[in-house]
Amino acid sequence: MHQHDHGGHGHHHHHHAPPPGSATRTFALITLVNLAYTIVEAAYGFLTGSLALLSDALHNLGDVLGLAMAWGAAAVAQWPPTERHTYGWRRATLLSPLANAVLLVGLSGALAWEALRRLGAPPEVPGMTVIVVAAIGIAVNLGTALMVSGGHGDLNRRGAYLHLMADAAISLATVVAGVGMLLWGWAWLDPAIALLVGVVIAAGAVGLLRDSFNAAMDAVPTDIDTSEVRGFIAGLPGVASVHHLHIWSLGAGAVALTAHLVRPGGGDDDAFIHATREELKSRFGIDHATLQLERGGDACIDREHAPEACAHRHGL
């Protein structure tokens, strides 16, 4: 029985992972820029009594918190493994979007409630102030979204990018509301836009909640087909069957796999394992593969937990 694990030295090869350090700096800059804008927008929202500006600021605040968590997670992901945390701390990049999504769902509910309350008797709001402040928001959000647009395989970066793009769209809707209030005096546009924002925040957060929950529960990453991986391994020279196949995300774009391979003929096991791991990395982006080779004679000892290990004998 041969076991091969390549420890932690392969994660920087993965095509999703940003270069160490750059992600942290990017998140830091984006977080601070957005925080500054959120404070300005919230101040104008309170001064003018505009729920549209306040809702946009609240959405931005949700993003700032999300970005801060993503920033922290990107930093923590680079901490070296320890005796106790042998995989390092990359799992933090899966937990931060989960916390962020829960937070956003709560905030959007509170926002929508206030908007509904106001729809009956909307207060007068200065349209020009709303237009100018929201227009600055479009520039801030689009500019910062471009800075994180690269890493869609990383839930963290994807979460940040989607939020910033949604923010830009919401700021645009707020500008439109400002124009409507300025030209036609449609005061109802202010709470109506705020209500729309609440719905947008909730919809985006639910998708992120689902993806990050699945990742935290060790689900197979969505861009990897388990049956395809199983078929590839089963079709390798000399492999009679595959069992105990597990694929999961380690966070920060790294993917792990463990599998037991029944290979009765044997041969040069080290060369076989090395070639298989290289192929798993290039084909599927799986960069932490641990393969256990079995000759097949004693595989049925584990009949209770892995009846499929014995199936190859019966030609199944």
N, C-alpha and C positions, 0 to 999 in steps of 0.2 A: 504494500500500500504506500503510495507516494503522495505527499501533500506539498503543495507549493503556494506560498503567499508572498507577494512582493512588497508587503508592508506599505509604507506611505510615500515611496519615492516616485510614483508615476503620475500624481494628480496634476502636475503642471503641464502635462502633454495634452490634456483634454481640450477639444476645440471650443467648448463653451466657457471655460474658466478664464476670467480676465487676468491680466498679469498681476502678480502680488503687489500690493501697495497702490496701484493706479485706481482700483475700485474704491479703496478707502478715501483717497484724496478727492475723487470725483464726487462721492456721496457727501463728503464733508462740505465741499464748495456749494453743491446744489442745496443741501439742507440749510445752510446759512443764508443763501440768497433768497430762498423761499420763505424762511422764517422772517427775514426783514420785510419782505413784501406783505406777508400775512398780517404783521403788526400794523403796517400802514393802512392796509385795506380794512381791517377790523376797526381801526380808529375812525376812518371816514364813514364806515357803516354806522357806527354809534352816533357820530356827529350829525349825519343826515337822516338817520332813522331808516336807512335803506336795508330791508331784509334781503334783497338780492345781493348787495355787497357783503352783508354779514354771512349769508349762506355760502357765497364764494370764498370768503375768508375762512369759514368753518371747514369747507372742503380742502382748502389749502393747508389749514392746520392739521387736518387728518393726514395729508400728504407729508407735511413736515415731520409729524410723529412717525409716519411710516418710513420716511427717508432716514430719520435719525436712527430708527431700529435697524434699517438696512445697512446704514453706515456702521453702526455698532457690530452688526452680524458679520459684515465684510471684514472688519478688523479682527473680530474674535475667530473667524474662519482661518486666519493665518497663524493662530497660536499653535505651537508645536504639540504633537501628541505627548501624553504622559503615560505613566504606568497604569493609571486608572482610566483615563480617557484615551484609549489606544488609537482611535480614529481621529483624534484631535477634536476641534470644536466646530467643524463645518456645519453640523446639524443646526447650529444657531441660525443659519441662513434659511432654514425651513420653518423654524418656529416664529421668527419675526414677522413674516407675511401673515401667518395665522393670527397672531395677536393684533396686527394692524387691521385685518379684515373684520374681526369681531368689533373692534373699536369703531370702524367706519359705519357698520350696520347700525350701531347704537346712536351715533351722531346724526345719521340721516333721518332716523325716526323722530328725534327731537326737533329737527329742523322742519320736517314736513308737518308736524303737529302745529308749530307756531305759524307756518304759512297758511294752513287751513283756517286757523283762528282769525287771521288777518284779512282773508279774502272778502269777508263780509263788509268790512269798513277799512279799506286800504288808506293809509296816511299819504299826504303829499310828499314826494321825494324829489330833490333837485336832479333833473335828468343829466345835465352837463357834468356834474361831479361824478355820477355813476359811470358815464361814458369814459371819461378820462382815466379814472382809477382802474376800471375793468380792462381798458385798452393796454395799460401798462402790464396788467396781469397776463394778457395774451403773449406779449413779448417775453416776459419772464418765464412763463411755462414752456413755450415753444423752444426757447434758447436752452433751458435746462434739460428738456426732454431729449434734444439732440445729443446731449452729452452722455446719456445712458442708453442710446438706441441700439448699441451693438450686441448686448448679451441676452438674446431671447431664450437661450437654453437655461439660464439662471433665473429661477422664480423671483429672486430678490430684485434683479435689474428689470425683469419684465413687469413686476408689480410697480416699481417706481416709474417706468416709462409709460405704462397705461394710465397711471394716475395723473401724470403731468400732461399727457395729451387730452385726457378728459377735462382737466382744469382749463386748458386752453379753449376747449369747446364751450365750457361753462362761462368763461370770461367773455367769449364772443356773444353768447346768448344774453349775458348781462349788458353788454354794449347795445345790443338790439333793443332790450327793454328800456335802456336809458334814452335811446332815440325816440321810442314810442311815447315815453313820458314827457320828453322835451317838446316834441312836435304836436302831439295830440292830447297830452294831459291824461294818458291812460294809467292812472295810479294802480289799477289792478295788476298791471304787468309785474310790479315789484314782487308781491307775494307769489304770483303765478310762476315766475322764474325760480323763486326760492323753492317752490314745491317740486318743480322739474329737476332742480339740482339734487334734492333729496332722493328722488327716484333714481337718478343717474348714479349717485354715490352707492346706493343700496345694490343696484344691479351689478356694478363693477366689483363691489366687495364680495358678493355672493360667489362669483366665479373664482375670485382669488381665494376665498375661504375654502371652496371645494378642492382646488388644486393643492393648496398648502396643507390641508387636512390629510389628503391622500398621501402626500409626500411624507408627512410626519408619521403616518401609519405604515410606512415602508411599502407603499404601493409601487408597482413597476412604473417608471417614468413614461409619460404618455407617448413619447416619440419612439419607444422601443416595443416591438412586437415579441412577446414571450415565445409564442409558437415558432416564430421565425428563428429565434436564437436557439431554441431546443432542436429544431430541424437541422440547423447548421452544425451544432455540436454532434448530434446523432449521426450525421453523414460523414464525420471525419474518419480517416482510415483506421480500421481496427476497432472502432467503438461499437459495441453491441447494444448498449442502452444507456440512457441518461436518467438519473433520478436526483431528488433533493436539489432541484434547480431553483435558485432564488436570485432576484434582481431587484435592487433598491437604490434610492438616491442617498448619497452621503452628504449632500448639501454642497453649495458653491460650485455646481456643475459637475461634480464627480459622481460616477455611477459604479456600484459594486455588484459582483456576481459570485455566487458559490454554486458548485455542482459536483456530483459524484458521477464518474464515468466508468462503466464496466468495459474493460479493454482486455479481453482474454489473452490476446497474442503478445501483449507487451511491446518490447522494442526499446528504442531510445526515448525513454519517458521524458527526460529533461528537454530534449529538442522538441518533442511533441507538445509539451506544456508551453514552452516559450512561443512556438509558432501559433498555437491556438490563442494565446493571450494577445499576441500582436494582431491577429486577425479579428478578434472580438473588439479590440480598440478601434481599428480602422473601419470595420463594417458598421458597428453599432454604437461606438462611442463609450464602450464599457472599459474603464481603465483600471479597475481594481478587481481582477478575476482571481479567484482561488479555486483550483481544480483538484479533486481527490480521485486518484486512479485506483480501480479495483480490478483484480483478475477475474472475478466472477465466482470463484469457488466458494467463498464464505459470504457472498453478498446476501444470501438468503437468511443469514443469522438475523438480519434486521427486518425480517418479514412483517412483523407487527407494524413498524413505523414506515417501511418502504416496500410494500408488496410489489411495486413496479420494478424493483431491483431484480426480482426473480422472473419477471415476465419474459425476458429474452430467451430463457431456456425453452419456453413453450412456443416460441416463434411469434409472440404477440407484438 
